Amino acid sequence: MKLAALQKVERYAIVGTLDWMCKIIDTLNPVFPDPDMRTFPVDQENNAWAWLDVEPSSQE
């Protein structure tokens, strides 16, 4: 991911990533608050969309 693109992102939801990545992201998020990143287990994808305050697009 390019760092320049992150400057335009307010929130970034990461769904279903590895446990060790979740720990790193959750630890570093307060240090680098822009964008606000949160991790969600794969079974909580709907919660991730709700946190982003957007509807998923259907691109099937």
C-alpha positions in Angstrom: 0.0 0.0 0.0 1.4 3.4 -0.9 1.7 5.8 2.0 0.4 8.7 -0.1 -2.9 6.9 -0.5 -3.3 6.6 3.3 -3.4 10.4 3.6 -6.8 10.3 1.9 -8.2 7.6 4.1 -9.9 8.3 7.5 -10.7 4.7 8.5 -9.2 1.4 7.4 -10.8 -1.9 8.4 -8.7 -5.0 8.2 -10.9 -8.2 8.2 -9.6 -11.7 8.8 -5.9 -11.1 9.1 -3.3 -13.1 11.0 -3.3 -12.8 14.8 0.3 -11.4 14.9 -0.7 -8.7 12.4 -3.7 -7.7 14.4 -1.5 -7.3 17.5 0.9 -5.0 15.6 -1.9 -2.9 14.0 -3.8 -2.6 17.3 -0.6 -1.6 19.1 0.6 1.0 16.6 -2.8 2.5 15.8 -2.7 5.0 18.8 0.8 6.1 17.7 -0.2 6.7 14.1 -3.9 7.8 14.4 -4.3 8.8 10.7 -5.9 6.7 9.4 -7.7 5.0 12.2 -7.2 1.3 11.6 -9.1 -1.5 13.3 -8.9 -5.3 12.9 -11.9 -7.6 12.8 -12.2 -11.4 12.8 -13.5 -12.8 9.5 -16.8 -13.6 11.1 -17.3 -9.9 12.0 -17.1 -8.4 8.5 -20.5 -6.8 9.0 -19.2 -5.0 12.1 -16.3 -3.7 10.0 -18.6 -2.3 7.4 -20.7 -0.7 10.2 -17.6 0.8 11.7 -16.7 2.3 8.4 -20.2 3.6 8.1 -20.6 2.4 4.5 -22.5 -0.3 2.7 -20.5 -3.0 0.9 -20.7 -2.9 -2.9 -21.7 -6.0 -4.7 -19.1 -6.7 -7.3 -20.0 -10.3 -7.9 
